[in-house]
Amino acid sequence: MMATIYGVLAIVMWGALALLGVNTKAIPAFQLLFLCFFISSLLMFVRRFLIGLPLFLKPGMTLVQWLFGTGALFGFHFCYFIALKHAPAIEVSLICYLWPVLLAMLLAGKNSLLRALTGGACGFVGIAFIILGDAGMAFNPDYIFGYLLAAACALIWSSYSWYLSKSSGELDDIGWLSLAVALLSLLAHFFFDTGQQASSQWLFDREQWLGIVLLGLGPVGGAFYLWDLGLKKGNKKLLASLSFASPLLSSVLLALAGYNAWSLNILIALSLILLGAYICNKKQANPSRVACPTNKQGLSAGQADSSGF
């Protein structure tokens, strides 16, 4: 139960990403990513210090775990940031949020695949009401590269989440992976952020530092630890369904903070996301339990009682 709650907290943190990132808009993307993942790696050392473990234990990950984990965490953000340079943010965000649909399908068995697809479709339509609003969307062939990168984001994050649900690694693995992603992000900053005016600036004001720290402790750092715990030990299918609520939470938080206006779309999205979660997680009746049990002689339970058995 607690593991599922941890996973839900990760989703809530991702919902707070837009609000917490308000003060960091002037910071180049990969520079910000480096700072956030570096803070994420520090959480591992803080945890070890608090529970009395040696700070520098050798990572127990295999080469496959290193490559897959680092590739997923860095690859998702890399594709997302590059996609934003080649396609409008609305289209990119909507395509990226195919990942809960893909994750639900990956986690579903043969008997529940149709329910997972139906519930995922409901949740995805709910997301569309939030992301699109009243703007609408028209796919433009000129943005095809950005669309493909956004689709890659959805595939990467759903695959990584499925991999977590099947693996049994240590929680500290996230800290080591965060450190590796931080280094890759620093390299990417010098290659891809050079065109931005603030790309060489490392002195930030108080509000920017507050935003950086909150992002590193929350949606771009601490949330990955919680997601790891949730998928490894919690209700995976429920978490996949509730992942659709992340952009909904984002809209609600921005509205509460006065950055967005309230709209009917929020209520419609909430209804569709809850309906999708219900469909995905509805227990299917087991025919063997519905049928009347029999004893070894083939008599029903009621007949056995009346016969004196």
C-alpha positions in Angstrom: 0.0 0.0 0.0 2.7 2.5 0.9 4.6 1.7 -2.3 1.5 2.7 -4.3 1.2 5.9 -2.3 4.9 6.7 -3.2 4.0 6.2 -6.9 1.0 8.5 -6.5 3.3 11.1 -4.9 5.6 10.9 -7.9 2.6 11.6 -10.2 1.6 14.6 -8.0 5.2 15.9 -8.2 5.1 15.7 -12.0 1.9 17.6 -11.9 3.7 20.4 -10.0 6.4 20.6 -12.6 5.0 23.6 -14.5 4.3 25.6 -11.4 7.7 24.9 -9.8 9.4 25.7 -13.1 8.0 29.2 -13.4 11.1 30.8 -11.9 13.5 28.8 -14.1 12.3 29.6 -17.6 15.3 31.8 -18.3 17.7 28.9 -17.6 18.7 26.8 -20.6 17.1 23.4 -20.7 20.1 21.2 -20.4 21.8 23.4 -17.9 18.7 23.2 -15.7 18.6 19.4 -16.2 22.2 19.1 -15.0 21.4 21.0 -11.9 18.2 19.1 -11.1 19.8 15.6 -11.6 22.8 16.6 -9.6 20.5 17.5 -6.7 18.7 14.2 -7.3 22.0 12.3 -7.0 22.7 14.1 -3.7 19.5 12.7 -2.3 21.1 9.2 -2.4 24.0 10.4 -0.2 21.7 12.2 2.2 19.6 9.0 2.6 22.7 6.9 3.2 24.0 9.4 5.8 20.6 9.4 7.7 20.4 5.6 7.9 24.0 5.1 8.7 25.3 3.5 5.5 28.7 4.2 4.0 28.4 7.1 1.6 30.4 5.6 -1.3 29.3 2.0 -1.6 30.0 0.6 -5.1 26.9 0.5 -7.3 25.5 -3.0 -7.7 24.0 -2.4 -11.2 24.9 -4.5 -14.2 26.1 -3.0 -17.5 22.6 -3.5 -18.9 21.0 -1.6 -15.9 23.5 1.2 -16.3 22.8 1.6 -20.0 19.1 1.2 -19.9 18.5 3.4 -16.9 20.8 6.2 -18.0 19.6 6.0 -21.6 16.0 6.2 -20.5 16.3 9.0 -18.0 18.5 11.1 -20.3 17.0 10.0 -23.5 13.5 11.0 -22.5 14.5 14.5 -21.6 16.9 14.9 -24.5 14.1 13.9 -27.0 11.6 16.1 -25.3 13.8 19.3 -25.4 14.8 18.7 -29.0 11.2 18.0 -30.0 10.2 21.4 -28.6 12.6 23.0 -31.0 11.0 21.3 -34.0 7.3 21.2 -33.2 4.7 23.2 -31.1 4.6 22.5 -27.4 0.9 21.5 -27.5 1.5 18.7 -30.0 4.7 17.5 -28.3 3.0 17.4 -24.9 0.0 15.5 -26.2 2.1 12.9 -28.1 4.4 12.4 -25.1 1.4 11.6 -22.9 0.8 8.4 -24.9 3.2 6.8 -22.5 0.5 5.9 -19.8 -1.5 4.2 -22.6 1.6 2.2 -23.7 2.5 1.4 -20.1 -1.0 0.1 -19.3 -0.9 -2.1 -22.4 2.6 -3.4 -21.4 1.4 -4.3 -17.9 -1.9 -5.9 -19.1 -2.3 -9.6 -19.5 -4.1 -11.2 -22.4 -7.4 -11.1 -20.7 -7.2 -7.4 -19.7 -5.5 -6.0 -22.8 -8.8 -4.6 -24.2 -9.7 -3.0 -20.9 -6.3 -1.5 -20.6 -6.6 0.0 -24.1 -10.2 1.3 -23.5 -9.3 2.8 -20.2 -6.1 4.3 -21.6 -8.0 5.8 -24.5 -10.4 7.5 -22.0 -7.5 8.9 -20.0 -5.8 10.1 -23.1 -8.9 11.9 -24.3 -9.1 13.5 -20.9 -5.5 14.7 -21.3 -6.4 16.2 -24.7 -9.1 18.3 -23.0 -6.4 19.8 -20.7 -3.5 20.2 -23.1 -5.5 21.4 -26.1 -8.1 23.5 -24.3 -9.9 25.5 -26.9 -6.9 25.8 -29.2 -7.4 22.7 -31.2 -4.6 21.0 -33.0 -3.6 20.3 -36.6 -0.7 18.0 -37.4 1.7 19.7 -39.8 4.1 17.6 -41.9 6.7 20.3 -41.4 6.9 19.2 -37.7 7.2 15.5 -38.4 10.7 15.3 -36.8 9.4 16.9 -33.6 6.4 14.5 -33.6 8.7 11.5 -34.0 10.9 12.7 -31.1 7.8 13.2 -28.9 6.7 9.6 -29.8 10.1 8.4 -28.8 9.6 10.1 -25.4 6.4 8.1 -25.0 8.1 4.9 -26.0 11.1 5.5 -23.8 9.2 6.4 -20.6 6.7 3.6 -20.9 9.4 1.0 -21.6 11.5 2.3 -18.7 8.5 2.2 -16.4 7.7 -1.3 -17.5 11.3 -2.3 -16.9 11.2 -0.9 -13.4 8.1 -3.0 -12.7 10.0 -6.2 -13.7 13.3 -5.4 -12.0 14.5 -5.8 -8.5 17.3 -3.2 -8.3 18.2 -1.1 -5.3 16.7 2.3 -4.6 20.2 3.8 -4.6 20.5 2.9 -8.3 18.4 6.0 -9.1 21.0 8.2 -7.4 23.9 6.7 -9.5 21.8 7.0 -12.6 21.0 10.6 -11.7 24.7 11.4 -11.4 25.3 9.9 -14.9 22.4 11.8 -16.4 23.7 15.0 -14.8 27.1 14.6 -16.5 25.5 13.9 -19.8 23.2 16.9 -19.4 26.2 19.1 -18.7 27.8 17.9 -22.0 24.5 18.5 -23.8 24.4 22.0 -22.3 27.6 23.0 -24.0 26.6 21.5 -27.3 22.9 22.4 -27.5 22.4 25.4 -25.2 25.1 27.6 -26.7 22.7 29.7 -28.7 20.9 30.9 -25.7 21.9 34.2 -24.1 22.2 32.8 -20.6 23.9 29.5 -21.6 27.2 30.5 -19.9 25.7 32.0 -16.8 25.9 30.0 -13.5 25.0 32.8 -11.1 21.3 32.7 -10.4 19.1 34.9 -8.2 17.3 33.7 -5.1 14.0 32.8 -6.9 15.9 30.8 -9.6 17.8 28.9 -7.0 14.6 28.1 -5.2 13.0 26.8 -8.4 16.1 24.7 -9.1 16.2 23.1 -5.7 12.4 22.4 -5.7 12.6 20.8 -9.1 15.6 18.7 -8.0 13.9 17.6 -4.8 10.6 17.0 -6.6 9.5 16.4 -10.2 13.0 16.3 -11.8 14.7 14.3 -9.0 13.0 13.0 -6.0 10.0 11.8 -8.0 12.2 9.2 -9.8 12.9 7.5 -6.5 9.2 7.4 -5.6 8.3 6.1 -9.1 10.9 3.4 -8.7 9.4 2.3 -5.3 5.9 2.4 -6.7 6.4 0.3 -9.8 8.6 -2.3 -8.1 6.4 -2.9 -5.0 3.0 -1.1 -5.6 -0.1 -1.5 -7.7 1.4 -1.0 -11.2 -1.8 -0.9 -13.2 -3.4 1.6 -10.9 -0.3 3.9 -11.1 -0.3 3.6 -14.9 -3.9 4.8 -14.9 -3.4 7.6 -12.5 -0.4 8.9 -14.5 -3.0 10.6 -16.8 -3.8 12.9 -13.9 -0.4 14.6 -14.0 -1.3 17.3 -16.6 -4.7 17.7 -14.9 -2.9 18.4 -11.6 -0.7 20.8 -13.4 -3.6 22.8 -14.8 -5.3 22.8 -11.3 -2.2 24.0 -9.6 -1.5 26.7 -12.2 -5.1 27.9 -11.8 -4.9 28.0 -8.0 -1.7 30.1 -8.4 -3.4 32.5 -10.8 -1.4 31.5 -13.9 -4.3 29.8 -15.6 -8.0 30.3 -15.8 -10.5 27.7 -14.5 -12.4 26.0 -17.3 -15.0 23.3 -17.9 -12.2 21.2 -19.6 -10.7 20.5 -16.1 -13.9 18.8 -15.0 -14.3 16.9 -18.2 -10.7 15.7 -18.0 -11.1 14.6 -14.4 -14.2 12.6 -15.3 -12.6 10.9 -18.2 -9.4 10.1 -16.3 -11.3 8.6 -13.4 -13.4 6.6 -15.8 -10.3 5.3 -17.6 -8.7 4.4 -14.2 -11.9 2.5 -13.3 -12.0 0.6 -16.5 -8.4 -0.4 -16.4 -8.5 -1.6 -12.8 -12.0 -3.2 -12.7 -11.7 -6.7 -11.4 -12.9 -9.3 -13.9 -15.2 -11.9 -12.5 -13.6 -15.3 -12.1 -15.9 -18.0 -13.3 -14.4 -20.6 -11.1 -15.3 -18.5 -8.0 -18.9 -17.9 -9.2 -19.5 -21.6 -9.8 -20.7 -23.6 -6.8 -17.8 -25.5 -5.3 -17.9 -29.3 -5.2 -16.3 -31.8 -2.9 -14.4 -34.8 -4.1 -17.6 -36.8 -4.7 -18.9 -34.1 -7.1 -21.6 -32.9 -4.6 -22.2 -29.2 -4.2 -21.5 -27.6 -0.9 -25.2 -27.4 0.0 -25.8 -31.1 -0.9 -22.8 -32.1 1.1 -24.2 -30.4 4.2 -27.6 -31.9 3.8 -26.1 -35.3 3.3 -24.2 -35.2 6.5 -20.7 -35.0 4.9 
